[in-house]
Amino acid sequence: MKGKGFRDWAGRTAIVTGASSGIGAATARELARRGMRVALVARRRERLAELADEIGRAGGTASVHSCDVADRAAVEVAFREIESAQGGVDLLVNNAGYVRHTLFVDHDLGDIERMLRVNTLGTVYFIKLALPGMRRRGGGAIVNLSSLAGILPQPDEAAYSAAKAAISALSEVLFYELEPYGIHVLAVHPGLVRTEMFTPEDLARMPKGSEKRFLEPADFVSRMLAALEKGESSVVIPRAYRIAVWLKNLIPALGRSTANQRLKALPDFPG
């Protein structure tokens, strides 16, 4: 499916959540390079301040907004602050999130709840706040970072897969609902991107050879923004991973076999 996309960057305002590192920081740098005013959102204020200074030295404009996206009240405060200062938001990039590699039976319930708040509700909070202004101005764009796990659920990542599947479903529905208002919605499904989210402990639980398949954040962002410009509603990056999704849907037994192989490689899986 394709829509109108988003191509006019210069002089417009973007919010990037999870901007303190990885994909978020790389996205903020690139949007600023294209002439956008960028509102940086994350919990780590010091990291955001460093990034804002870097963007400023390069000739761009960035503001710092320390906020835990899992905290609805804090999100509302941060958004009103951004909207008041900028006069409106043209592009919202919901990137904030985190993963935990663990078997569901061992996953702490408190962390599961937080994972759902950060990965899913944080996105919902920002969308609900951004939509009234976008509708008044007759346009805008929303980019939601899901995951390959959102459309190809992964063993050892049950809660994360569920949280990201919700984002994929929400994004598809919003694409239909909001395109008539001139608001484009893009769901992005990253494979492996080299960020702080993948710790050495996480890598040790992933299939052998995974470390060789990571994209650099800047490369990933370039592909993501190209998809946004083209008006795509959903993209898998790198696109080669679409074959795995297609095969799982076409041959379910193959998906089960792959999942079982991954589980058997885990030292704490009893099967």
C-alpha positions in Angstrom: 0.0 0.0 0.0 1.2 3.5 -0.7 0.0 6.9 0.3 1.2 10.5 -0.2 4.3 10.1 1.9 6.4 13.0 3.3 9.0 14.9 1.3 9.1 18.6 2.5 11.6 18.7 5.2 13.1 22.1 5.5 11.6 24.5 8.0 9.3 22.0 9.5 9.2 20.4 13.0 9.8 16.8 14.0 9.6 14.9 17.3 11.9 11.9 17.7 11.5 9.7 20.7 14.2 7.5 22.0 16.6 10.1 20.6 19.5 9.7 23.0 21.2 6.9 21.0 21.0 4.4 18.2 18.3 4.8 15.6 16.7 7.8 17.3 19.9 9.8 17.4 20.8 8.9 13.8 17.2 9.9 12.8 17.5 13.3 14.6 20.9 14.0 12.9 19.5 13.2 9.4 16.3 15.2 9.9 18.3 18.2 11.1 20.6 17.9 8.2 17.6 18.1 5.9 16.6 21.4 7.6 14.0 20.2 10.1 13.7 21.6 13.6 14.1 18.5 15.8 12.6 18.0 19.3 14.7 15.3 21.0 12.8 13.1 23.5 14.3 10.5 25.8 15.0 10.0 29.5 18.7 10.7 29.4 18.9 14.5 29.3 22.7 14.7 29.3 22.8 12.5 26.1 20.1 14.7 24.5 22.0 17.9 25.4 25.1 16.5 23.8 23.2 15.6 20.6 21.5 19.0 20.5 24.9 20.7 20.7 26.3 18.4 17.9 23.3 19.3 15.7 23.7 23.0 16.5 27.4 23.0 15.6 26.5 21.4 12.3 24.0 24.3 11.6 20.8 22.6 12.6 18.2 23.2 15.3 17.3 20.8 18.1 15.6 21.1 21.5 15.9 18.8 24.5 12.9 17.3 26.3 13.6 14.8 29.0 10.7 12.4 29.2 9.8 8.8 30.0 7.4 7.8 27.3 5.8 5.2 29.6 4.6 8.1 31.8 1.4 9.5 30.2 1.5 12.7 32.3 5.2 13.3 31.5 4.5 12.8 27.8 1.7 15.4 27.9 4.0 17.9 29.5 6.8 17.3 27.0 4.4 17.5 24.0 2.7 20.7 25.2 6.2 22.2 25.7 7.2 21.3 22.1 4.0 22.4 20.5 4.1 25.7 22.4 7.7 26.4 21.3 7.4 25.2 17.7 3.8 26.0 16.9 3.0 22.5 15.7 4.5 19.1 14.8 4.8 18.0 11.2 6.6 14.6 11.7 6.4 12.3 14.6 8.9 9.5 14.8 8.0 7.0 17.5 11.3 5.2 18.1 11.5 4.7 21.9 11.6 1.1 22.9 13.6 -1.7 24.3 14.0 -5.5 24.1 14.6 -8.2 26.6 15.8 -11.7 25.5 14.4 -14.2 28.0 12.0 -17.0 28.0 8.5 -15.9 28.9 8.3 -18.2 31.9 11.3 -16.4 33.4 10.4 -12.9 32.4 9.5 -10.7 35.3 5.9 -9.5 35.2 6.9 -6.0 36.2 9.3 -5.7 33.3 6.6 -7.1 30.9 4.3 -4.4 32.0 6.9 -1.7 31.5 7.8 -3.1 28.1 4.2 -2.8 27.0 4.1 0.7 28.3 7.3 1.8 26.6 7.0 0.0 23.3 3.3 0.3 22.8 1.6 2.9 25.0 4.4 5.4 24.6 3.6 5.4 20.9 -0.1 5.7 21.5 0.3 8.7 23.8 2.4 10.7 21.3 0.1 9.9 18.4 -3.0 10.9 20.3 -1.4 14.3 21.2 0.0 14.9 17.7 -3.2 14.2 15.7 -5.4 17.2 16.6 -2.7 19.6 15.4 -2.0 17.6 12.2 -5.6 17.5 11.4 -6.0 21.3 11.9 -3.1 21.9 9.6 -4.3 19.4 7.0 -1.3 17.1 7.0 1.8 15.5 8.6 3.4 12.1 9.0 3.8 9.5 11.7 6.6 6.9 11.6 6.2 4.0 14.1 9.2 1.8 14.8 7.9 -1.7 15.1 10.3 -4.6 14.6 10.7 -7.7 12.4 9.5 -9.5 15.6 6.2 -7.6 15.2 5.4 -9.5 12.1 7.7 -12.6 12.6 7.3 -13.3 16.4 10.6 -14.5 17.9 11.2 -17.1 20.7 13.0 -15.7 23.7 11.3 -12.3 22.9 7.6 -13.1 23.6 6.6 -9.8 25.3 8.7 -7.7 22.9 7.1 -9.5 19.9 3.6 -8.9 21.3 4.3 -5.2 22.0 5.7 -4.7 18.5 2.9 -6.7 16.9 0.5 -4.2 18.5 2.4 -1.3 16.8 2.3 -3.0 13.4 -1.5 -3.5 13.7 -2.1 0.0 15.0 -0.1 1.5 12.2 -1.9 -0.4 9.4 -5.3 0.7 10.7 -4.1 4.3 11.2 -2.8 4.4 7.6 -6.4 3.7 6.4 -8.0 6.1 8.8 -5.6 9.1 8.5 -4.6 9.1 4.9 -7.8 11.0 3.9 -6.7 13.8 6.3 -3.4 14.1 4.6 -1.6 12.4 7.5 0.7 9.6 6.3 1.5 6.6 8.6 4.5 4.4 8.1 5.3 1.2 10.1 9.0 0.3 10.1 10.1 -3.2 10.8 13.9 -3.3 11.5 15.8 -6.5 11.4 19.1 -6.1 13.2 20.5 -2.6 13.8 23.7 -1.9 15.7 22.5 -0.1 18.8 22.9 -0.2 22.6 19.7 -2.1 22.8 21.6 -5.3 22.0 23.9 -6.1 24.9 26.5 -8.8 24.9 24.1 -10.9 27.1 21.4 -10.5 24.4 23.8 -11.4 21.6 24.8 -14.6 23.4 21.2 -15.7 23.3 20.7 -15.0 19.6 21.4 -17.4 16.7 25.1 -17.8 15.7 26.2 -15.3 13.1 23.7 -12.6 14.1 26.4 -10.2 14.9 27.4 -10.2 11.2 24.0 -9.1 10.0 23.7 -5.8 11.8 23.0 -2.6 9.9 24.6 0.7 11.0 22.0 3.2 12.3 22.8 5.8 9.6 22.3 3.3 6.8 19.0 2.1 8.4 17.7 5.7 8.7 18.5 6.4 5.1 16.4 3.5 4.0 13.6 4.4 6.4 13.3 8.0 5.2 13.4 6.8 1.6 10.4 4.6 2.3 8.6 7.6 3.9 9.3 9.8 0.9 7.9 7.1 -1.4 4.6 6.9 0.6 5.0 3.3 1.7 2.7 2.2 4.6 5.0 -0.6 5.8 8.6 -1.5 5.2 11.0 -4.2 6.4 14.6 -3.2 6.6 16.6 -4.8 5.2 14.0 -5.8 2.6 15.6 -9.3 2.2 13.9 -10.2 5.5 10.5 -10.1 3.8 11.3 -13.5 2.4 11.4 -15.0 5.9 8.0 -13.4 6.6 6.6 -14.7 3.3 7.9 -18.2 3.9 6.5 -18.4 7.5 3.0 -17.4 6.2 3.2 -19.8 3.2 4.8 -22.7 5.1 3.9 -22.5 8.8 5.8 -25.8 9.5 9.0 -24.1 8.4 8.4 -21.3 11.0 7.9 -23.8 13.7 11.0 -25.7 12.8 13.1 -22.5 12.9 11.6 -21.5 16.2 12.4 -24.9 17.7 16.0 -24.7 16.5 16.5 -21.4 18.1 15.0 -22.6 21.4 17.1 -25.7 21.5 20.2 -23.6 21.2 19.4 -21.7 24.5 21.1 -23.1 27.6 18.1 -22.6 29.8 15.4 -24.1 27.5 14.3 -27.5 29.0 13.1 -28.9 25.7 
